[in-house]
Amino acid sequence: MTQSEVSDAFLASVPIYMELDAGRIARLGTVVMKGNSTNSNLELVLPVKPKRVMINQNFDVLARK
């Protein structure tokens, strides 16, 4: 994940979701991003294997595409 065009003190809590069987969506938690940074060291230990993991699935964080 990359956060850019913000001040060095800017903090954003970015939600992480996963899709389980039958299309169920569950929120895993959040990753805190600070300043203009990239977070590439996200490691999760899950009880089940998700179909996919999604960042900002419900557009909880204001973002540009």
Stockholm file with secondary structure:
# STOCKHOLM 1.0

chainA/1-65         MTQSEVSDAFLASVPIYMELDAGRIARLGTVVMKGNSTNSNLELVLPVKPKRVMINQNFDVLARK
#=GR chainA/1-65 SS CEECSSCTTCEEEEEEEEECGGGCEEEEEEEEEESSEECCCCCCCCSSCCSEEEESTTCCSCCCC
#=GC SS_cons        CEECSSCTTCEEEEEEEEECGGGCEEEEEEEEEESSEECCCCCCCCSSCCSEEEESTTCCSCCCC
//
